[in-house]
Amino acid sequence: MLCEHVFRPLAHAVVVPLAWLRVPPPVVVLLAAAVGISGAVELARGHVVAAALLVQLKTVLDNADGQLARLTGRVTVVGRYLDSECDLLVNAALFAALGTPLAALGFVLLTLVLSTNFNVERLARGAEAAWDSSALGRVYGLLYGWQDRLADRLLGGRPIQSWQVSALANLGMTTQLAAFGLCMALGHPAAFVWILVCEAVGVVALLSVQPKQEVSLEHR
């Protein structure tokens, strides 16, 4: 909801001039990554408000690259790989900037929550986990392939309800970085780790809910 009603409209205002300037979508992906890493640098320096603003700008650009690719007809699998890999790099940098023992836990939990979000939606569509043999494809397979295979093992064959997909969609990257940014702006960036702990518990509970089977009682 946050993505749909806030960040996508903001991104559209960026997409129009980018399309007019014929900026390739991968350039926007790399720019978003640079802004995100700049946010991590500011966080490490203790400039929490600047870090929070840069992280939200990164989210706007994250939404802009996909819109730009669709608008200009330049949707490619390379862009998908690059986007996913840059996101992971930025997330690692942000948690490293926290400089606390909890940072590693936060990075692992965020990665697993985002992976669950992606894979539940993929499995609901009946799509296979796949990547190609290109350089970026191989990196993608190394970083994300084990997560996709784990999701197939744990969730494959189980009925997935549309409300579960929708609920998890609200725990996507846009929402996560908004929450992280809010914690930064309030001066307690490490509090985001505890939010992720609660999210992880909630995701497990969400996926534990199974649809009730209808029982047919026949009169004999």
Buried (B, 14 or more C-beta within 10 A) or exposed (E): EBBEEBBBEBBBEBBEEBBEEEBBBBEBBBBBBBBBBBBBBBBBEEBBEBBBBBBBBBBBBBBBBBBBBEBBEBBEBBBBBBBBBBBBBBBBBBBBBBEEEBBBBBBEBBBBBBBBBBBBBBBBEEEEBEBEEEEBBBBBBEBBBEBBBBBBEEBEEEEBBEEBBEBBBEBBBBBBBBBBBBBBBEEEBBBBBBBBBEBBEBBEEBBEEEEEEEEEEEEE
